[in-house]
Amino acid sequence: MIGELYSSHRGWLQGWLRKKIGCLHQAADLVQDTFVKLLSSANLPALREPRAYLLVIASHLMIDQYRRRKLEQESLQTMAVLAEDALAASPEEQAATRQLLGETLHVLARELGDKPYRAFLMARVDGMSYAEIAAALGVSESSVKQYLSKALAYCHARLYTHD
């Protein structure tokens, strides 16, 4: 059933997503994520309008992706502001900032879990790509995206809910 759905509608869905997003590679990723979501659903309903169903799933994934990117951008901007402040600070303030960063990383390690924490460090500290992180952790790139999304959402929540 899903194989037939995939072969019949993958190209069309990818074309539609490419027009919406403007990037062939992101469109291809979203198509794969759409069908992975279908595969992971317990009960696939009988589809009278399969394209409409696929559009709904793909649209939700696109919105989730947009939210994750926006969240990541906000988190990175906040981190950049903190880094600028730290550079202008006195040596004592810089030491306190480093200590706070160390404590924050320990909290992240405890509260996030091993793989999201390691993926976060590999991406943000080591500058590794999703593919490199996936290989290092022995997981898929999709899992890496989920780990980083979880870590960034967690950081964002901690930054903006604690004044």
Buried (B, 14 or more C-beta within 10 A) or exposed (E): EEEEBBEEBBEEBBEBBBEBBEEEEBBBBBBBBBBEEBEEEEEEEEEEEEBEBBBEBBBEBBEEBEEBEEBBEBBEEBBEEBEEEBEEEEEEEBEEBEEEBEEEBEEBBEEBEEBBBBBBBBBBEEEBEBEBBBEBBEBEBBBBBBBBBBBBBBBBEBBEEEE
